[in-house]
Amino acid sequence: MNLIDKVILEWSYRTKKGYPDINNKEDINIFESLFGFNPLVAELVKLEYDVLTPAAKKLAEKIIEEFEITKDQIKPASKTHIVIYTDDRPSLLNSFENSGNYGPNLLNKKGKFKVDGISITLKPTGVKAGEFFELKPQQLGITLDKKISLQTLQNELINGVKNNKVLDDIQKKALLLAITGKGALSDEEKEQLPRGFFNEVNKNFGEPHGALLYGLQIGCDSVEFPGAGNYRLLDYILYKGEERIQVSAKSGSSVGNTVKYIDVIKLVDLLDGEVSDKIRNFTNIINNNSVYEGAFKAIEVFGSNALKNQVKEYKKIYPHFPKLGKKPEDEQSHRDRIIIEKAFVKEINNDPDLNFNDIFNNYVEVKYVKYFLNPVSLQGVVKVIESGNFKVSHLSKNSPNHDSDKLGLKVSKSK
């Protein structure tokens, strides 16, 4: 199976109909959540500052002075398209809107302006984007779908950093120090490392570097990074001789993103395990319905009478449901929907018949390895949650500004 086939298979598996439809907005959103870009929108190129026309440069200089950003943050997409990369887009967007010098925001909550034929786009870095510094395993040239030695992994990491065309010299020096333990940065150099750099290092670079650190720590000799969608619930496999150690890589203060119910049930079925009809029915409802409809349909079956009545009232107030808009005037419909959804999450977290804790700990044989790059010592640190030591609960990640995730499982370390 080639890479394109794997992409289509993974995308198809997660769509409601079992196959993707490019005219279906939800299917496109699923693709973007999986692979980090919209397949219908060309990715912005990153050109040198000097490609800008004199008029565009004059506007860019005005922006740099007014909003105290650096010239390095501007990577034009064309000679008349200024693209500003920032690790705090909401604040910068607010400053642009309050300025009144750049016209109306043409892209709600994301930031796009146009002045005298010159486009201005605000693009997030770090956790919000995870793409700016190009530190994902495949972007670093890490071998996929093949077992490699830890020494080979270290060499590929070193070469990937050295050949990276986005990182500046100080950023490369920091990562090479983390990989090899050699070299040092002055305090002045460390101060030049932006917050977005560390966010993205922890999120993306932390997967292969964490594999190297943890593998060496427990005496492993090799590692395999599966291609997209080949394995569920894990990011890499470490090998100690014939022993396989399955790992899910995480970053930040929490264990990670929500786990899909269906992925857990499919793993149980693969191992000929057993789950109750109630849990299987609940999983199918969430999996087979859209983000907006899933929780409401589950409430119809598993919710309290009070929540069932709230859903009925909601549908009276918003008769166009589930076709909810994305404009500012639509925000209240999302806010009200999410209030009901989160109340339902509280209910099911207190329902022992919908508790996934035992299922997860009995069947998900994966270690959670959390990675953190210390911004002072520039040493990578890994912390491990062993399989069988998970605390699992239901979670809604949605908010009025981000209403695009189905209910899932939050995984943390049991106390």
Sequence and secondary structure as in RCSB ss.txt:
>XXXX:A:sequence
MNLIDKVILEWSYRTKKGYPDINNKEDINIFESLFGFNPLVAELVKLEYDVLTPAAKKLAEKIIEEFEITKDQIK
PASKTHIVIYTDDRPSLLNSFENSGNYGPNLLNKKGKFKVDGISITLKPTGVKAGEFFELKPQQLGITLDKKISL
QTLQNELINGVKNNKVLDDIQKKALLLAITGKGALSDEEKEQLPRGFFNEVNKNFGEPHGALLYGLQIGCDSVEF
PGAGNYRLLDYILYKGEERIQVSAKSGSSVGNTVKYIDVIKLVDLLDGEVSDKIRNFTNIINNNSVYEGAFKAIE
VFGSNALKNQVKEYKKIYPHFPKLGKKPEDEQSHRDRIIIEKAFVKEINNDPDLNFNDIFNNYVEVKYVKYFLNP
VSLQGVVKVIESGNFKVSHLSKNSPNHDSDKLGLKVSKSK
>XXXX:A:secstr
  HHHHHHHHHHHHSSSSS  TT HHHHHHHHHHHSS TTS       GGGS HHHHHHHHHHHHHHT  GGGB 
 SBTTEEEEEES HHHHHHHHHHH SS   SSTTT EEEETTEEEEEEE GGGTS TT  STTTTT   SS EEH
HHHHHHHHHHHHT SSS HHHHHHHHHHHHS     HHHHHTS HHHHHHIIIIIHHHHHHHHHHHHTT  EEE 
  TTSSSS SEEEEETTEEEEEEEEESSSS S B HHHHHHHHHHTT    HHHHHHHHHHHHS HHHHHHHHHH
HHS HHHHHHHHHHHHH TTTT    SGGGHHHHHHHHHHHHHHHHHHHT GGG  HHHHHHH   EEEEEEE T
TT  EEEEEE TT EEEEEE   BTTB     EEEEEE  
